[in-house]
Amino acid sequence: MNEQPILRQFFLMYALAFVGVWMAFIAPTMSGLQIRIGQIDPAHKASGLALVLGVGALLALVSNPIWG
């Protein structure tokens, strides 16, 4: 097997591509979530979004190590 060191340029481009793909996935989802929460409870949309994101993050924190 031919083992070559990973170049810094390749690592940087790979990391930027990874961040770009996730931003492309997360931006429409977050916008849609904000709009939907604003439709459900317009008076408390900021606290509603914080609650939804907090519960989701907590569930991800617990479930990711268990189920991979």
All heavy atoms as TSV, in Angstrom:
chain	resi	resn	atom	element	x	y	z
A	1	MET	N	N	0.837	-1.178	0.000
A	1	MET	CA	C	0.000	0.000	0.000
A	1	MET	C	C	0.882	1.241	0.000
A	1	MET	O	O	1.840	1.339	0.748
A	1	MET	CB	C	-0.903	-0.046	1.227
A	1	MET	CG	C	-1.932	1.005	1.258
A	1	MET	SD	S	-3.086	0.648	2.609
A	1	MET	CE	C	-4.422	1.585	2.062
A	2	ASN	N	N	0.534	2.184	-0.836
A	2	ASN	CA	C	1.319	3.400	-0.972
A	2	ASN	C	C	0.785	4.451	-0.003
A	2	ASN	O	O	-0.257	5.046	-0.216
A	2	ASN	CB	C	1.236	3.907	-2.411
A	2	ASN	CG	C	2.162	5.077	-2.649
A	2	ASN	OD1	O	2.978	5.411	-1.804
A	2	ASN	ND2	N	2.037	5.686	-3.801
A	3	GLU	N	N	1.514	4.693	1.075
A	3	GLU	CA	C	1.078	5.663	2.072
A	3	GLU	C	C	1.796	6.979	1.844
A	3	GLU	O	O	3.009	7.057	1.954
A	3	GLU	CB	C	1.343	5.137	3.475
A	3	GLU	CG	C	0.519	3.927	3.820
A	3	GLU	CD	C	0.656	3.537	5.277
A	3	GLU	OE1	O	0.983	4.410	6.091
A	3	GLU	OE2	O	0.426	2.359	5.571
A	4	GLN	N	N	1.025	7.992	1.530
A	4	GLN	CA	C	1.576	9.320	1.333
A	4	GLN	C	C	0.979	10.240	2.388
A	4	GLN	O	O	-0.172	10.083	2.777
A	4	GLN	CB	C	1.224	9.848	-0.056
A	4	GLN	CG	C	1.826	9.033	-1.175
A	4	GLN	CD	C	1.370	9.563	-2.529
A	4	GLN	OE1	O	0.448	10.352	-2.619
A	4	GLN	NE2	N	2.035	9.113	-3.579
A	5	PRO	N	N	1.751	11.198	2.847
A	5	PRO	CA	C	1.202	12.128	3.841
A	5	PRO	C	C	0.109	12.998	3.216
A	5	PRO	O	O	0.142	13.317	2.035
A	5	PRO	CB	C	2.406	12.969	4.252
A	5	PRO	CG	C	3.365	12.846	3.133
A	5	PRO	CD	C	3.134	11.498	2.521
A	6	ILE	N	N	-0.860	13.358	4.028
A	6	ILE	CA	C	-1.941	14.216	3.552
A	6	ILE	C	C	-1.432	15.652	3.517
A	6	ILE	O	O	-0.901	16.166	4.503
A	6	ILE	CB	C	-3.159	14.103	4.479
A	6	ILE	CG1	C	-3.690	12.682	4.460
A	6	ILE	CG2	C	-4.240	15.090	4.084
A	6	ILE	CD1	C	-4.821	12.439	5.435
A	7	LEU	N	N	-1.590	16.268	2.392
A	7	LEU	CA	C	-1.139	17.644	2.238
A	7	LEU	C	C	-2.085	18.598	2.959
A	7	LEU	O	O	-3.283	18.351	3.066
A	7	LEU	CB	C	-1.058	18.008	0.757
A	7	LEU	CG	C	-0.101	17.169	-0.090
A	7	LEU	CD1	C	-0.222	17.564	-1.548
A	7	LEU	CD2	C	1.327	17.342	0.399
A	8	ARG	N	N	-1.540	19.681	3.427
A	8	ARG	CA	C	-2.360	20.676	4.124
A	8	ARG	C	C	-3.419	21.259	3.199
A	8	ARG	O	O	-4.542	21.526	3.617
A	8	ARG	CB	C	-1.494	21.800	4.670
A	8	ARG	CG	C	-0.716	21.426	5.871
A	8	ARG	CD	C	0.001	22.622	6.416
A	8	ARG	NE	N	0.862	22.213	7.508
A	8	ARG	CZ	C	1.461	23.040	8.316
A	8	ARG	NH1	N	1.314	24.341	8.134
A	8	ARG	NH2	N	2.221	22.594	9.279
A	9	GLN	N	N	-3.069	21.476	1.960
A	9	GLN	CA	C	-4.011	22.043	1.002
A	9	GLN	C	C	-5.203	21.098	0.804
A	9	GLN	O	O	-6.353	21.538	0.767
A	9	GLN	CB	C	-3.327	22.313	-0.320
A	9	GLN	CG	C	-4.242	22.947	-1.348
A	9	GLN	CD	C	-3.540	23.182	-2.667
A	9	GLN	OE1	O	-2.411	22.753	-2.868
A	9	GLN	NE2	N	-4.209	23.856	-3.567
A	10	PHE	N	N	-4.939	19.798	0.681
A	10	PHE	CA	C	-6.027	18.834	0.537
A	10	PHE	C	C	-6.914	18.836	1.780
A	10	PHE	O	O	-8.140	18.840	1.671
A	10	PHE	CB	C	-5.475	17.429	0.306
A	10	PHE	CG	C	-6.549	16.374	0.345
A	10	PHE	CD1	C	-7.377	16.187	-0.749
A	10	PHE	CD2	C	-6.735	15.587	1.460
A	10	PHE	CE1	C	-8.380	15.244	-0.719
A	10	PHE	CE2	C	-7.732	14.636	1.505
A	10	PHE	CZ	C	-8.558	14.457	0.404
A	11	PHE	N	N	-6.307	18.843	2.938
A	11	PHE	CA	C	-7.081	18.843	4.184
A	11	PHE	C	C	-7.933	20.103	4.290
A	11	PHE	O	O	-9.109	20.037	4.671
A	11	PHE	CB	C	-6.140	18.730	5.383
A	11	PHE	CG	C	-6.854	18.650	6.686
A	11	PHE	CD1	C	-7.504	17.496	7.066
A	11	PHE	CD2	C	-6.888	19.739	7.533
A	11	PHE	CE1	C	-8.186	17.419	8.268
A	11	PHE	CE2	C	-7.567	19.681	8.736
A	11	PHE	CZ	C	-8.214	18.506	9.100
A	12	LEU	N	N	-7.384	21.246	3.949
A	12	LEU	CA	C	-8.128	22.502	4.002
A	12	LEU	C	C	-9.301	22.485	3.025
A	12	LEU	O	O	-10.420	22.856	3.386
A	12	LEU	CB	C	-7.201	23.682	3.704
A	12	LEU	CG	C	-7.851	25.054	3.685
A	12	LEU	CD1	C	-8.383	25.411	5.064
A	12	LEU	CD2	C	-6.859	26.097	3.211
A	13	MET	N	N	-9.070	22.034	1.808
A	13	MET	CA	C	-10.140	21.984	0.813
A	13	MET	C	C	-11.230	20.991	1.220
A	13	MET	O	O	-12.417	21.243	1.030
A	13	MET	CB	C	-9.576	21.623	-0.565
A	13	MET	CG	C	-8.645	22.671	-1.135
A	13	MET	SD	S	-9.399	24.298	-1.266
A	13	MET	CE	C	-10.519	24.021	-2.599
A	14	TYR	N	N	-10.831	19.872	1.782
A	14	TYR	CA	C	-11.792	18.875	2.245
A	14	TYR	C	C	-12.645	19.441	3.380
A	14	TYR	O	O	-13.868	19.272	3.385
A	14	TYR	CB	C	-11.045	17.624	2.712
A	14	TYR	CG	C	-11.931	16.461	3.030
A	14	TYR	CD1	C	-12.390	15.623	2.026
A	14	TYR	CD2	C	-12.312	16.200	4.339
A	14	TYR	CE1	C	-13.212	14.554	2.317
A	14	TYR	CE2	C	-13.136	15.136	4.639
A	14	TYR	CZ	C	-13.575	14.311	3.619
A	14	TYR	OH	O	-14.388	13.257	3.913
A	15	ALA	N	N	-12.024	20.120	4.320
A	15	ALA	CA	C	-12.756	20.709	5.440
A	15	ALA	C	C	-13.711	21.794	4.955
A	15	ALA	O	O	-14.858	21.875	5.415
A	15	ALA	CB	C	-11.778	21.274	6.469
A	16	LEU	N	N	-13.278	22.627	4.028
A	16	LEU	CA	C	-14.151	23.673	3.495
A	16	LEU	C	C	-15.327	23.077	2.723
A	16	LEU	O	O	-16.452	23.578	2.816
A	16	LEU	CB	C	-13.359	24.624	2.602
A	16	LEU	CG	C	-12.404	25.566	3.323
A	16	LEU	CD1	C	-11.585	26.367	2.312
A	16	LEU	CD2	C	-13.160	26.494	4.246
A	17	ALA	N	N	-15.074	22.016	1.973
A	17	ALA	CA	C	-16.163	21.355	1.259
A	17	ALA	C	C	-17.166	20.749	2.230
A	17	ALA	O	O	-18.383	20.826	2.027
A	17	ALA	CB	C	-15.603	20.278	0.332
A	18	PHE	N	N	-16.684	20.150	3.299
A	18	PHE	CA	C	-17.557	19.553	4.307
A	18	PHE	C	C	-18.435	20.620	4.959
A	18	PHE	O	O	-19.649	20.439	5.104
A	18	PHE	CB	C	-16.699	18.845	5.356
A	18	PHE	CG	C	-17.494	18.046	6.341
A	18	PHE	CD1	C	-17.961	16.792	6.008
A	18	PHE	CD2	C	-17.752	18.541	7.601
A	18	PHE	CE1	C	-18.682	16.040	6.916
A	18	PHE	CE2	C	-18.486	17.811	8.522
A	18	PHE	CZ	C	-18.951	16.551	8.164
A	19	VAL	N	N	-17.840	21.739	5.330
A	19	VAL	CA	C	-18.598	22.837	5.938
A	19	VAL	C	C	-19.603	23.398	4.937
A	19	VAL	O	O	-20.756	23.687	5.290
A	19	VAL	CB	C	-17.644	23.939	6.446
A	19	VAL	CG1	C	-18.403	25.192	6.823
A	19	VAL	CG2	C	-16.841	23.434	7.622
A	20	GLY	N	N	-19.203	23.519	3.693
A	20	GLY	CA	C	-20.113	24.044	2.668
A	20	GLY	C	C	-21.323	23.158	2.455
A	20	GLY	O	O	-22.448	23.646	2.317
A	21	VAL	N	N	-21.112	21.850	2.432
A	21	VAL	CA	C	-22.232	20.921	2.255
A	21	VAL	C	C	-23.182	21.007	3.435
A	21	VAL	O	O	-24.410	21.053	3.267
A	21	VAL	CB	C	-21.712	19.483	2.049
A	21	VAL	CG1	C	-22.820	18.470	2.171
A	21	VAL	CG2	C	-21.047	19.354	0.700
A	22	TRP	N	N	-22.649	21.046	4.646
A	22	TRP	CA	C	-23.531	21.132	5.813
A	22	TRP	C	C	-24.266	22.446	5.872
A	22	TRP	O	O	-25.426	22.502	6.287
A	22	TRP	CB	C	-22.758	20.863	7.103
A	22	TRP	CG	C	-22.702	19.402	7.343
A	22	TRP	CD1	C	-21.615	18.601	7.240
A	22	TRP	CD2	C	-23.795	18.543	7.676
A	22	TRP	NE1	N	-21.975	17.301	7.488
A	22	TRP	CE2	C	-23.297	17.231	7.761
A	22	TRP	CE3	C	-25.145	18.754	7.905
A	22	TRP	CZ2	C	-24.104	16.149	8.067
A	22	TRP	CZ3	C	-25.948	17.669	8.212
A	22	TRP	CH2	C	-25.426	16.390	8.291
A	23	MET	N	N	-23.637	23.531	5.455
A	23	MET	CA	C	-24.331	24.815	5.418
A	23	MET	C	C	-25.460	24.778	4.388
A	23	MET	O	O	-26.527	25.345	4.608
A	23	MET	CB	C	-23.356	25.951	5.096
A	23	MET	CG	C	-22.369	26.231	6.209
A	23	MET	SD	S	-23.144	26.655	7.760
A	23	MET	CE	C	-23.747	28.268	7.387
A	24	ALA	N	N	-25.242	24.089	3.275
A	24	ALA	CA	C	-26.291	23.972	2.264
A	24	ALA	C	C	-27.466	23.157	2.781
A	24	ALA	O	O	-28.610	23.406	2.394
A	24	ALA	CB	C	-25.712	23.332	1.000
A	25	PHE	N	N	-27.213	22.189	3.644
A	25	PHE	CA	C	-28.305	21.393	4.213
A	25	PHE	C	C	-29.005	22.112	5.362
A	25	PHE	O	O	-30.222	22.036	5.503
A	25	PHE	CB	C	-27.774	20.055	4.742
A	25	PHE	CG	C	-27.480	19.053	3.679
A	25	PHE	CD1	C	-26.338	18.294	3.749
A	25	PHE	CD2	C	-28.335	18.853	2.611
A	25	PHE	CE1	C	-26.048	17.354	2.774
A	25	PHE	CE2	C	-28.057	17.935	1.631
A	25	PHE	CZ	C	-26.913	17.177	1.705
A	26	ILE	N	N	-28.248	22.799	6.200
A	26	ILE	CA	C	-28.807	23.366	7.419
A	26	ILE	C	C	-29.545	24.686	7.170
A	26	ILE	O	O	-30.563	24.945	7.817
A	26	ILE	CB	C	-27.691	23.547	8.470
A	26	ILE	CG1	C	-27.273	22.172	8.970
A	26	ILE	CG2	C	-28.142	24.419	9.622
A	26	ILE	CD1	C	-26.131	22.181	9.936
A	27	ALA	N	N	-29.096	25.500	6.237
A	27	ALA	CA	C	-29.712	26.815	6.028
A	27	ALA	C	C	-31.197	26.729	5.675
A	27	ALA	O	O	-32.019	27.400	6.314
A	27	ALA	CB	C	-28.945	27.597	4.968
A	28	PRO	N	N	-31.620	25.917	4.696
A	28	PRO	CA	C	-33.064	25.841	4.417
A	28	PRO	C	C	-33.857	25.225	5.562
A	28	PRO	O	O	-34.998	25.629	5.833
A	28	PRO	CB	C	-33.163	24.962	3.174
A	28	PRO	CG	C	-31.809	24.853	2.623
A	28	PRO	CD	C	-30.856	25.170	3.723
A	29	THR	N	N	-33.256	24.273	6.250
A	29	THR	CA	C	-33.946	23.638	7.370
A	29	THR	C	C	-34.187	24.639	8.488
A	29	THR	O	O	-35.289	24.702	9.058
A	29	THR	CB	C	-33.115	22.451	7.893
A	29	THR	OG1	O	-32.862	21.561	6.822
A	29	THR	CG2	C	-33.822	21.734	9.003
A	30	MET	N	N	-33.191	25.413	8.823
A	30	MET	CA	C	-33.337	26.399	9.893
A	30	MET	C	C	-34.331	27.493	9.511
A	30	MET	O	O	-35.120	27.939	10.345
A	30	MET	CB	C	-31.984	27.013	10.243
A	30	MET	CG	C	-31.055	26.053	10.937
A	30	MET	SD	S	-31.717	25.422	12.467
A	30	MET	CE	C	-31.827	26.892	13.427
A	31	SER	N	N	-34.305	27.926	8.265
A	31	SER	CA	C	-35.254	28.949	7.825
A	31	SER	C	C	-36.681	28.428	7.900
A	31	SER	O	O	-37.589	29.120	8.372
A	31	SER	CB	C	-34.947	29.387	6.396
A	31	SER	OG	O	-33.674	29.953	6.329
A	32	GLY	N	N	-36.876	27.205	7.437
A	32	GLY	CA	C	-38.210	26.604	7.491
A	32	GLY	C	C	-38.687	26.405	8.916
A	32	GLY	O	O	-39.867	26.611	9.222
A	33	LEU	N	N	-37.778	26.022	9.790
A	33	LEU	CA	C	-38.137	25.821	11.197
A	33	LEU	C	C	-38.539	27.145	11.849
A	33	LEU	O	O	-39.516	27.211	12.594
A	33	LEU	CB	C	-36.961	25.192	11.945
A	33	LEU	CG	C	-37.183	24.790	13.391
A	33	LEU	CD1	C	-38.282	23.741	13.476
A	33	LEU	CD2	C	-35.901	24.245	13.970
A	34	GLN	N	N	-37.816	28.209	11.552
A	34	GLN	CA	C	-38.159	29.513	12.109
A	34	GLN	C	C	-39.516	29.992	11.615
A	34	GLN	O	O	-40.316	30.528	12.387
A	34	GLN	CB	C	-37.091	30.539	11.736
A	34	GLN	CG	C	-35.769	30.305	12.392
A	34	GLN	CD	C	-34.692	31.221	11.864
A	34	GLN	OE1	O	-34.950	32.057	11.010
A	34	GLN	NE2	N	-33.486	31.070	12.365
A	35	ILE	N	N	-39.797	29.779	10.347
A	35	ILE	CA	C	-41.090	30.189	9.791
A	35	ILE	C	C	-42.220	29.396	10.425
A	35	ILE	O	O	-43.256	29.945	10.813
A	35	ILE	CB	C	-41.086	30.026	8.257
A	35	ILE	CG1	C	-40.139	31.052	7.633
A	35	ILE	CG2	C	-42.492	30.171	7.691
A	35	ILE	CD1	C	-39.853	30.820	6.168
A	36	ARG	N	N	-42.034	28.078	10.556
A	36	ARG	CA	C	-43.082	27.227	11.122
A	36	ARG	C	C	-43.355	27.580	12.593
A	36	ARG	O	O	-44.511	27.663	13.004
A	36	ARG	CB	C	-42.670	25.765	10.997
A	36	ARG	CG	C	-43.675	24.794	11.536
A	36	ARG	CD	C	-44.970	24.825	10.784
A	36	ARG	NE	N	-44.732	24.417	9.424
A	36	ARG	CZ	C	-45.639	24.484	8.452
A	36	ARG	NH1	N	-46.840	24.941	8.714
A	36	ARG	NH2	N	-45.352	24.122	7.245
A	37	ILE	N	N	-42.321	27.825	13.365
A	37	ILE	CA	C	-42.521	28.200	14.768
A	37	ILE	C	C	-43.192	29.565	14.859
A	37	ILE	O	O	-44.037	29.789	15.719
A	37	ILE	CB	C	-41.186	28.158	15.537
A	37	ILE	CG1	C	-40.738	26.706	15.694
A	37	ILE	CG2	C	-41.309	28.824	16.896
A	37	ILE	CD1	C	-39.397	26.534	16.325
A	38	GLY	N	N	-42.854	30.480	13.948
A	38	GLY	CA	C	-43.522	31.777	13.908
A	38	GLY	C	C	-45.001	31.654	13.577
A	38	GLY	O	O	-45.822	32.445	14.044
A	39	GLN	N	N	-45.375	30.659	12.781
A	39	GLN	CA	C	-46.791	30.439	12.470
A	39	GLN	C	C	-47.533	29.837	13.661
A	39	GLN	O	O	-48.699	30.140	13.887
A	39	GLN	CB	C	-46.926	29.492	11.267
A	39	GLN	CG	C	-46.498	30.098	9.963
A	39	GLN	CD	C	-46.471	29.094	8.837
A	39	GLN	OE1	O	-46.473	27.884	9.061
A	39	GLN	NE2	N	-46.427	29.594	7.615
A	40	ILE	N	N	-46.858	28.984	14.412
A	40	ILE	CA	C	-47.506	28.321	15.547
A	40	ILE	C	C	-47.684	29.287	16.716
A	40	ILE	O	O	-48.759	29.363	17.311
A	40	ILE	CB	C	-46.686	27.087	15.982
A	40	ILE	CG1	C	-46.722	26.033	14.880
A	40	ILE	CG2	C	-47.203	26.519	17.286
A	40	ILE	CD1	C	-45.768	24.880	15.104
A	41	ASP	N	N	-46.637	30.025	17.062
A	41	ASP	CA	C	-46.688	30.932	18.216
A	41	ASP	C	C	-45.936	32.226	17.884
A	41	ASP	O	O	-44.761	32.373	18.231
A	41	ASP	CB	C	-46.071	30.243	19.441
A	41	ASP	CG	C	-46.254	31.044	20.712
A	41	ASP	OD1	O	-47.045	32.005	20.718
A	41	ASP	OD2	O	-45.605	30.695	21.714
A	42	PRO	N	N	-46.592	33.161	17.203
A	42	PRO	CA	C	-45.886	34.383	16.775
A	42	PRO	C	C	-45.385	35.253	17.928
A	42	PRO	O	O	-44.383	35.937	17.783
A	42	PRO	CB	C	-46.925	35.146	15.951
A	42	PRO	CG	C	-48.118	34.301	15.839
A	42	PRO	CD	C	-47.969	33.136	16.758
A	43	ALA	N	N	-46.058	35.213	19.052
A	43	ALA	CA	C	-45.663	36.087	20.163
A	43	ALA	C	C	-44.379	35.631	20.836
A	43	ALA	O	O	-43.619	36.445	21.357
A	43	ALA	CB	C	-46.791	36.157	21.194
A	44	HIS	N	N	-44.117	34.327	20.832
A	44	HIS	CA	C	-42.945	33.788	21.530
A	44	HIS	C	C	-42.077	32.950	20.587
A	44	HIS	O	O	-41.598	31.889	20.957
A	44	HIS	CB	C	-43.396	32.920	22.709
A	44	HIS	CG	C	-44.255	33.648	23.674
A	44	HIS	ND1	N	-45.617	33.503	23.707
A	44	HIS	CD2	C	-43.946	34.555	24.634
A	44	HIS	CE1	C	-46.116	34.270	24.654
A	44	HIS	NE2	N	-45.114	34.932	25.235
A	45	LYS	N	N	-41.863	33.435	19.374
A	45	LYS	CA	C	-41.144	32.614	18.402
A	45	LYS	C	C	-39.667	32.424	18.759
A	45	LYS	O	O	-39.108	31.372	18.493
A	45	LYS	CB	C	-41.302	33.145	16.990
A	45	LYS	CG	C	-40.861	34.550	16.760
A	45	LYS	CD	C	-41.189	34.961	15.335
A	45	LYS	CE	C	-40.954	36.430	15.147
A	45	LYS	NZ	N	-41.343	36.872	13.829
A	46	ALA	N	N	-39.043	33.388	19.391
A	46	ALA	CA	C	-37.629	33.236	19.759
A	46	ALA	C	C	-37.460	32.176	20.848
A	46	ALA	O	O	-36.577	31.317	20.762
A	46	ALA	CB	C	-37.049	34.565	20.218
A	47	SER	N	N	-38.303	32.228	21.863
A	47	SER	CA	C	-38.190	31.235	22.933
A	47	SER	C	C	-38.638	29.853	22.452
A	47	SER	O	O	-38.098	28.844	22.890
A	47	SER	CB	C	-38.996	31.663	24.155
A	47	SER	OG	O	-40.362	31.788	23.833
A	48	GLY	N	N	-39.600	29.811	21.546
A	48	GLY	CA	C	-40.023	28.528	20.978
A	48	GLY	C	C	-38.915	27.885	20.171
A	48	GLY	O	O	-38.677	26.672	20.254
A	49	LEU	N	N	-38.208	28.695	19.369
A	49	LEU	CA	C	-37.088	28.172	18.590
A	49	LEU	C	C	-35.970	27.703	19.505
A	49	LEU	O	O	-35.375	26.642	19.280
A	49	LEU	CB	C	-36.568	29.246	17.628
A	49	LEU	CG	C	-35.423	28.837	16.717
A	49	LEU	CD1	C	-35.846	27.708	15.793
A	49	LEU	CD2	C	-34.931	30.024	15.917
A	50	ALA	N	N	-35.703	28.453	20.566
A	50	ALA	CA	C	-34.670	28.047	21.520
A	50	ALA	C	C	-35.041	26.730	22.189
A	50	ALA	O	O	-34.175	25.859	22.378
A	50	ALA	CB	C	-34.470	29.134	22.567
A	51	LEU	N	N	-36.302	26.556	22.521
A	51	LEU	CA	C	-36.751	25.314	23.140
A	51	LEU	C	C	-36.599	24.129	22.187
A	51	LEU	O	O	-36.066	23.085	22.560
A	51	LEU	CB	C	-38.208	25.450	23.589
A	51	LEU	CG	C	-38.824	24.207	24.205
A	51	LEU	CD1	C	-38.148	23.887	25.533
A	51	LEU	CD2	C	-40.314	24.392	24.387
A	52	VAL	N	N	-37.046	24.294	20.954
A	52	VAL	CA	C	-36.956	23.208	19.972
A	52	VAL	C	C	-35.497	22.837	19.706
A	52	VAL	O	O	-35.137	21.655	19.687
A	52	VAL	CB	C	-37.675	23.604	18.665
A	52	VAL	CG1	C	-37.368	22.632	17.550
A	52	VAL	CG2	C	-39.168	23.686	18.893
A	53	LEU	N	N	-34.649	23.828	19.504
A	53	LEU	CA	C	-33.242	23.549	19.227
A	53	LEU	C	C	-32.535	22.963	20.447
A	53	LEU	O	O	-31.676	22.083	20.308
A	53	LEU	CB	C	-32.532	24.814	18.760
A	53	LEU	CG	C	-32.975	25.359	17.403
A	53	LEU	CD1	C	-32.254	26.654	17.088
A	53	LEU	CD2	C	-32.782	24.348	16.310
A	54	GLY	N	N	-32.882	23.440	21.632
A	54	GLY	CA	C	-32.271	22.906	22.853
A	54	GLY	C	C	-32.640	21.454	23.093
A	54	GLY	O	O	-31.781	20.626	23.424
A	55	VAL	N	N	-33.917	21.121	22.932
A	55	VAL	CA	C	-34.351	19.738	23.111
A	55	VAL	C	C	-33.717	18.842	22.049
A	55	VAL	O	O	-33.255	17.735	22.347
A	55	VAL	CB	C	-35.891	19.642	23.083
A	55	VAL	CG1	C	-36.357	18.205	23.005
A	55	VAL	CG2	C	-36.480	20.324	24.298
A	56	GLY	N	N	-33.656	19.318	20.822
A	56	GLY	CA	C	-33.019	18.549	19.755
A	56	GLY	C	C	-31.544	18.304	20.019
A	56	GLY	O	O	-31.028	17.202	19.794
A	57	ALA	N	N	-30.849	19.321	20.506
A	57	ALA	CA	C	-29.428	19.165	20.819
A	57	ALA	C	C	-29.223	18.203	21.980
A	57	ALA	O	O	-28.296	17.379	21.961
A	57	ALA	CB	C	-28.815	20.524	21.145
A	58	LEU	N	N	-30.086	18.279	22.980
A	58	LEU	CA	C	-29.985	17.365	24.118
A	58	LEU	C	C	-30.231	15.919	23.686
A	58	LEU	O	O	-29.502	15.014	24.085
A	58	LEU	CB	C	-30.976	17.773	25.209
A	58	LEU	CG	C	-30.929	16.949	26.484
A	58	LEU	CD1	C	-29.587	17.121	27.172
A	58	LEU	CD2	C	-32.056	17.355	27.416
A	59	LEU	N	N	-31.243	15.711	22.872
A	59	LEU	CA	C	-31.508	14.357	22.368
A	59	LEU	C	C	-30.352	13.842	21.502
A	59	LEU	O	O	-29.997	12.669	21.581
A	59	LEU	CB	C	-32.819	14.328	21.591
A	59	LEU	CG	C	-34.081	14.484	22.435
A	59	LEU	CD1	C	-35.304	14.590	21.542
A	59	LEU	CD2	C	-34.226	13.345	23.418
A	60	ALA	N	N	-29.775	14.705	20.686
A	60	ALA	CA	C	-28.633	14.300	19.878
A	60	ALA	C	C	-27.430	13.967	20.748
A	60	ALA	O	O	-26.689	13.012	20.471
A	60	ALA	CB	C	-28.272	15.409	18.885
A	61	LEU	N	N	-27.232	14.743	21.803
A	61	LEU	CA	C	-26.117	14.506	22.712
A	61	LEU	C	C	-26.229	13.153	23.396
A	61	LEU	O	O	-25.228	12.469	23.605
A	61	LEU	CB	C	-26.070	15.635	23.754
A	61	LEU	CG	C	-24.901	15.653	24.712
A	61	LEU	CD1	C	-23.635	16.011	23.965
A	61	LEU	CD2	C	-25.153	16.658	25.815
A	62	VAL	N	N	-27.442	12.752	23.722
A	62	VAL	CA	C	-27.650	11.475	24.389
A	62	VAL	C	C	-27.696	10.316	23.402
A	62	VAL	O	O	-27.100	9.259	23.622
A	62	VAL	CB	C	-28.961	11.521	25.226
A	62	VAL	CG1	C	-29.319	10.164	25.775
A	62	VAL	CG2	C	-28.819	12.531	26.348
A	63	SER	N	N	-28.412	10.496	22.280
A	63	SER	CA	C	-28.642	9.371	21.377
A	63	SER	C	C	-27.450	9.045	20.465
A	63	SER	O	O	-27.274	7.880	20.098
A	63	SER	CB	C	-29.882	9.623	20.528
A	63	SER	OG	O	-29.680	10.724	19.674
A	64	ASN	N	N	-26.652	10.029	20.075
A	64	ASN	CA	C	-25.537	9.749	19.169
A	64	ASN	C	C	-24.514	8.774	19.748
A	64	ASN	O	O	-24.082	7.857	19.050
A	64	ASN	CB	C	-24.863	11.041	18.740
A	64	ASN	CG	C	-25.632	11.738	17.648
A	64	ASN	OD1	O	-26.470	11.150	16.974
A	64	ASN	ND2	N	-25.355	13.013	17.470
A	65	PRO	N	N	-24.101	8.900	21.002
A	65	PRO	CA	C	-23.163	7.900	21.522
A	65	PRO	C	C	-23.789	6.505	21.679
A	65	PRO	O	O	-23.097	5.506	21.559
A	65	PRO	CB	C	-22.762	8.450	22.899
A	65	PRO	CG	C	-23.031	9.887	22.838
A	65	PRO	CD	C	-24.196	10.042	21.921
A	66	ILE	N	N	-25.096	6.461	21.900
A	66	ILE	CA	C	-25.742	5.163	22.104
A	66	ILE	C	C	-25.941	4.438	20.773
A	66	ILE	O	O	-25.586	3.263	20.636
A	66	ILE	CB	C	-27.087	5.354	22.827
A	66	ILE	CG1	C	-26.844	5.893	24.237
A	66	ILE	CG2	C	-27.870	4.042	22.885
A	66	ILE	CD1	C	-28.100	6.315	24.966
A	67	TRP	N	N	-26.520	5.112	19.791
A	67	TRP	CA	C	-26.855	4.464	18.519
A	67	TRP	C	C	-25.901	4.799	17.389
A	67	TRP	O	O	-26.116	4.343	16.264
A	67	TRP	CB	C	-28.284	4.813	18.127
A	67	TRP	CG	C	-29.284	4.136	18.990
A	67	TRP	CD1	C	-29.591	2.801	18.976
A	67	TRP	CD2	C	-30.070	4.709	20.016
A	67	TRP	NE1	N	-30.542	2.547	19.935
A	67	TRP	CE2	C	-30.854	3.689	20.595
A	67	TRP	CE3	C	-30.200	5.994	20.520
A	67	TRP	CZ2	C	-31.741	3.917	21.614
A	67	TRP	CZ3	C	-31.087	6.212	21.541
A	67	TRP	CH2	C	-31.847	5.179	22.077
A	68	GLY	N	N	-24.909	5.595	17.643
A	68	GLY	CA	C	-23.902	5.882	16.617
A	68	GLY	C	C	-24.396	6.853	15.639
A	68	GLY	O	O	-23.953	7.126	14.612
